[in-house]
């Protein structure tokens, strides 16, 4: 889901390659730490803190998901680093993504629809995964908006 975010910090990962790292953003009044792959090593230094940019933001299921009771309270909680867990209400169902409301609307990538054949709009789900971000999704290879 593309949203306008405020950049708080961009940190390349010394454990990964020069393109991968963490981006801390503020969106819808929440601070989120996200995994990012940027277009170049230089892009980590092109975005100052406080800059507002469009970003594609989603939770990538890399752990478990399950349908939960209809009265479960929605939440989004950081487990550590870019890892989060959430409970929310399914608003839309696509071939690979769900739109889930867990205090704010958030795309959730389940990998394939066959993973969740019994889901319906209005169901509540619990998902563990990694918060992912693509800065300037409509940009050139240097991360600058077109």
C-alpha positions in Angstrom: 0.0 0.0 0.0 1.5 3.3 -1.1 1.5 6.0 1.7 3.4 9.2 2.3 5.9 8.5 5.1 8.3 10.7 7.1 11.8 9.3 7.2 13.3 9.1 10.7 16.5 7.1 10.0 18.1 5.1 7.2 20.7 2.5 8.3 22.5 0.2 5.8 23.2 -3.2 7.3 26.8 -4.1 7.9 25.7 -7.8 8.1 24.0 -7.8 4.7 25.1 -6.2 1.4 25.4 -2.4 0.7 21.9 -2.2 -0.7 20.0 -3.7 2.3 19.2 -2.2 5.7 16.6 -0.7 7.9 14.5 2.4 7.4 12.6 3.9 10.3 9.5 5.9 9.2 6.5 7.6 10.7 3.2 6.8 9.1 -0.3 7.4 10.3 1.1 8.5 13.7 3.1 5.3 14.2 6.8 4.7 14.0 7.8 1.6 12.1 11.1 -0.1 11.5 11.2 -1.6 8.0 13.5 -3.7 5.9 14.5 -2.0 2.7 16.6 -2.8 -0.4 17.7 0.5 -2.0 18.8 1.0 -5.6 22.3 1.9 -4.7 24.7 2.3 -1.8 24.6 6.0 -2.3 20.8 6.2 -1.8 21.3 5.6 1.9 22.7 9.1 2.2 20.3 10.8 -0.3 17.3 11.0 2.1 17.6 13.3 5.1 15.7 12.7 8.3 12.4 14.5 8.2 11.9 14.1 4.4 8.4 13.0 3.4 8.4 10.5 0.5 5.9 8.1 -1.0 6.6 4.5 0.0 5.1 1.1 -0.6 4.7 -0.4 2.8 3.6 -4.0 3.6 3.9 -6.8 6.2 5.6 -9.8 4.6 4.4 -13.0 6.2 7.6 -14.9 7.1 6.4 -16.7 10.1 2.8 -17.8 10.9 -0.7 -16.6 10.2 -4.0 -17.8 11.5 -7.6 -16.9 11.6 -8.6 -15.7 15.1 -11.9 -15.1 17.0 -14.1 -12.2 15.7 -13.8 -10.4 19.0 -10.0 -10.3 19.0 -8.7 -6.8 19.6 -6.7 -5.4 16.7 -3.1 -4.5 17.2 0.3 -4.1 15.6 3.3 -4.9 17.8 7.0 -4.8 17.1 8.7 -8.0 18.1 12.2 -6.7 17.4 13.9 -4.9 14.5 11.7 -5.3 11.4 9.7 -8.2 12.9 6.1 -7.5 13.8 2.9 -9.3 14.8 -0.5 -8.1 14.1 -4.2 -8.9 14.6 -6.6 -7.1 12.3 -9.7 -7.3 10.2 -9.5 -8.3 6.5 -10.8 -5.5 4.3 -9.7 -6.8 0.9 -8.5 -10.1 -0.5 -6.2 -10.2 -3.5 -4.2 -13.0 -5.2 -1.2 -12.5 -3.0 -2.0 -9.6 -0.7 -4.6 -8.8 1.9 -5.6 -5.4 3.1 -5.9 -5.7 6.9 -7.0 -3.0 9.4 -5.0 -3.3 12.6 -5.4 0.3 13.9 -4.6 1.5 10.4 -4.9 -0.2 6.9 -1.9 -2.2 6.0 -1.1 -4.6 3.1 -0.2 -8.1 4.2 1.7 -10.4 1.8 0.8 -14.0 2.4 2.9 -15.3 -0.5 0.0 -17.0 -2.4 -3.8 -17.0 -2.0 -3.7 -20.8 -1.7 -2.1 -20.2 1.7 -5.4 -18.7 3.0 -8.2 -20.3 1.1 -10.8 -20.0 3.9 -10.5 -16.2 4.5 -13.3 -13.9 3.9 -13.7 -10.1 4.2 -14.5 -9.2 7.8 -12.5 -12.1 9.2 -9.8 -11.4 11.9 -6.3 -12.7 11.3 -3.1 -12.9 13.3 0.1 -12.6 11.2 3.8 -12.6 12.1 6.2 -11.2 9.6 8.7 -8.5 8.5 7.7 -4.9 7.8 8.9 -4.1 4.3 9.3 -0.8 2.5 10.1 0.5 -1.0 10.9 4.2 -1.0 9.6 6.2 -4.0 8.0 3.2 -5.7 7.5 5.3 -8.9 11.1 6.4 -9.2 14.2 6.0 -11.4 17.0 3.7 -10.5 18.6 6.3 -8.1 15.5 6.5 -5.9 14.5 9.9 -7.1 10.8 10.5 -7.9 10.0 10.8 -11.6 
